[in-house]
Amino acid sequence: MSNRWRACIFALLLLAAAPAVAQEAPAPGANPPAPVAWSSLAPQQQKLLSRFGGQWDGLPPSRQQALAHGTERWLGMSAEQRDKARERFGHWQTLPPEERHALRNRWQKFQALPPNEQANVRENFHKFQQLPPARRQLLREQWRAANPTQRRQMVEHAREARQKGPVLRPPRAPPPHR
């Protein structure tokens, strides 16, 4: 399945998992992110971030933290995981700017969700991935063909179904013998 489809599916599942979430501003008096000293980075991290070395102190602390965290993740990946990450990044670079912007917005909305709702989105995504390809295609087509009102109804129906939990049906009685 293409990454574009995965992004669309992820967005659909994000909508189904929680109500629209506005990005909250930090609370007044909240501590701003702390800067990361270049010297506090491990030599392997400094090597990966060498292109930022000369300007490190000029980067916003949130960017420093994001880059430091990213290098930690990168260094913890297997060779196969790194190859997949390179492939995804290459695909990302080929996306039109407006699509990248839309994906960033959806990611920020996802990040703003409480952890339990993030878990719901991930669970729904994995459930969708387990569906047979024909069923996934049918759901995609239904979503694309729906107008905004129908989509809201679809999302609300999915929320209600999730809140009710699995429907347990009593076992059927065997047919009577003749």
ROMARSE-42460 format. One record per residue: x, y, z of N, C-alpha, C in turn; residue in one letter. Coordinates in pm, whole numbers, plus 50000, padded with zeros to 5 digits. Example, Ala and Ser with C-alpha at 12.3 -4.5 7.8 and 13.67 -1.06 7.14 Angstrom:
// residues 2
513194943150780512304955050780513204967050780a512854977550708513674989450714512905000350787s
END
This chain:
// residues 178
500854988350000500005000050000500905012350000m500535022349925501375034249914501295042450042s502335050250064502365058850182501255069250177n500895073450058499815083250044498525077350099r498245064650066497045058050118497135056450269w498305052950317498465051550461498185064650531r498645075550473498395088650533496905091550533a496215088350425494755090650418494035082150521c494435069650532493815060550628494065065450769i495305069450794495665074450927494805086550962f494605095350865493785107250889492345103150921a491815093450847490465088650872490355082851013l491315074951050491305068851183491465079251291l492255089451264492415100351359491085107151382l490335109551275489035115751288488065106851366l488165093851344487255084651411487595082751557a488815085551595489245082551731488885093251832a488765105551788488535116251884487895128051816a487285136651897486735148851838487855157751790p487505167251706488525176451656489175183051775a490485183351771491245188751883491985200951837v491785211751906492535223851873493875223151944a494895228151880496225228351940496175238152057q496475233252175496445241852292497745249352305e497625261852344498815269752372499345265552507a500665266752528501195263152659500555271752767p500355265752881499755272852992500655284353034a500055295453079500885306553124501775301853239p503005305753234503955301853337504565288153315g504155281353206504735268153178506205269853143a506995260153181508435260953154508695258953006n509465267952945509845266052805510845254552795p510985248652677511935237652663513355242352698p514075233752763515445237052802516385234952683a517365243852665518345241752557519175229252583p519675223452475520535211652483521945216152447v522865214352539524255218352511524875208652411a525595213952314526275205752214527185195652282w527865200152388528815191452458528115180052532s526795181352555526065170752625525675159252532s525805161552400525475151052304526595140852295l526235128452276527215117752258527975120152127a529205115452117529975117251993529225112451868p528495101151880527735096151764526635106051725q525995112151824524955122051796525585134351730q526715138851781527375150451722527755147851577q528185135651549528545132151412527305132951321k526195127351367524975127751287524465142051268l524705150451366524215164251362525295174251323l526365169451263527525177951235527155190351153s526195189251065525835200850983525195211951066r524725208751186524145218751275525155223951377f526325218051383527305221251487527615236051500g527865242751389528225256951394527085266051434g525865261551415524715270051447523895264651563q524375254151630523605247351735523085257051840w523935265751890523515274851997522465284851950d522335286951821521345296151767520005289551739g519945276351747518685269351724517755270851845l516445271451822515515271751936515675258952019p515515260052149515645248152235514735236652194p513535239752146512625228852105513215221351985s513865228551894514495222251777515695213951822r516475219251916517615211751969517155198652031q516075199452109515555187352173515045177352069q514355182451968513825173551864514965166551789a516005174051756517145168151685517875157951773l518075161451900518755152151991517945139352007a516635140952023515765129152036515795120751908h515755127651794515805120551666517065112351649g518205117851692519455110151680519455098251774t518845099851891518745088351983517925077251918e516825081051857515985071051790516745064551675r517425072651595518165067651480519235057751525w519955061151628521025052451676520485039451737l519225039651780518615027651836517965018651732g517965022851605517315015051499518245004451443m517624993851393518374983651320518644989051179s519504982251106519804986350968518544986150883a517684976250903516444975350826515514987050859e515414990450986514575001751026515105014850967q516415016250964517015028350906516725029250756r516795017850688516495017750545515045021950520d514135016750602512725020450587512525035250616k513215040350716513105054650750513625063150635a514725059150575515265066650460514255066650344r513645055050322512655053850215511455062950241e510955062950366509815071650399510195086350384r511405089950425511835103850413511955107750266f512475098750185512575101450041511205103749981g510235095750022508865097449974508305110850021h508565114150147508095126850204508595138650120w509845138050079510425149050003509765150649866q509185139949813508545140849681507115146049688t506535146849809505155151549822505075166449793l503965170749735503775185149712503715192449847p504135204949851504155212449978502815212650051p501715213949976500415214550043500065201250110e500495190250051500235177150112501095175350237e502355179750230503215179150349502615187550461r502105199350426501505208150525500285201450590h499445195250508498265188450561498665176850653a499685169350613500155158350697500725163350828l501475174550823502005180350947500875184451040r499835190650984498695194751066498025182851131n497825172051054497215160051112498105154051220r499415154351198500345149051298500275157451426w500195170651412500115179251530498815176751606q497725174551534496465171251600496595158051675k497235148451611497445135451675498285137151801f499365144851792500255147051906499525154152020q498505162251988497775169552090496755160752162a496475149052108495515139952171496085134352300l495215131452396495675124552517496215110652480p497115105252558497715092252525496715081052498p495615080652572494645069752548493985071152411n493745083652366493155085552234494175082752123e495445085952149496495082252053496535067052038q496415060152150496415045452145495225040352064a494055046952079492875042952000493135044651851n493755055751814494045058151672494975047351619v496035044551694496975034051651496275020551639r495445017351738494725004551735493805003751613e493085014651586492195014851470492985013251340n494135019951334494965018851215495415004451194f495854998051302496304984051288495144974851252h493964977451308492794969451271492474971151122k492554983651075492294986250934493294978750848f494554978750887495604971850811495344956850804q494644951350903494384936950906493194932950819q492404942750776491254939550691491724934350556l490904926150492491254921650357491344933850263p492224933350165492384944650073491074949450010p490194940449975488924944349912488074952550010a488064948650135487284955950236487884969750260r489214970650266489864983750283489514992850166r489564987350045489244995249926487815000149930q486894991549970485484995349980485315006750080l485965005750194485865016450294486445029550242l487565028750171488165040850111487185047350013r486575039149928485645044249828484425050549895e483915044150000482775049750072483145063350133q484335064250188484785076750250484915087850145w485545084350032485725094349926484395098949868r483435089949858482145093349798481225101049894a481545100750021480685107150120480895122350121a479805129450149479925143950166480305146650313n480625159050349481065161750487480075157350594p478785158950569477795154550667477825139450684t477895132350572477955117750579479235113150648q480325120050622481585116350688481485118250839r480875129350882480705131451027479865120251086r478815116151013477975105251061478765092251070q479615089850971480445077850972481385077851092m481985089451119482895090751233482135088551364v480975094751375480175093351497479745078851516e479355072251409478965058151417480155049651466h481345052451414482535044951456482825047351604a482655059751649482885062651792481895055051880r480625055551840479605048551918479875033651923e480245027951810480535013551805481715010251896a482735018951896483915016351980483545017452127r482695027052163482305028852303481475017152353q480665011552265479835000052304480674987552322k481804987052256482654975352265482174964452171g482844952952176482454942152084481064937052118p480334933952016478984928552032479114913452046v478664908552160478734894152184477364888352150l477364879052061476114872652020476074858752082r474894854852127474794841252182475014831052073p475584819652108475814809452005474474804451949p474504801251823473304796051758473044781751803r471784778651818471424764851853471584756251729a472034744151746472174735451629470784732451571p470724730151441469404727151380468874713851436p467564713051449466984700551504467204688951408p467404677251467467594665151386466244659451349h466154654051232464874648051188464954633251194r
END
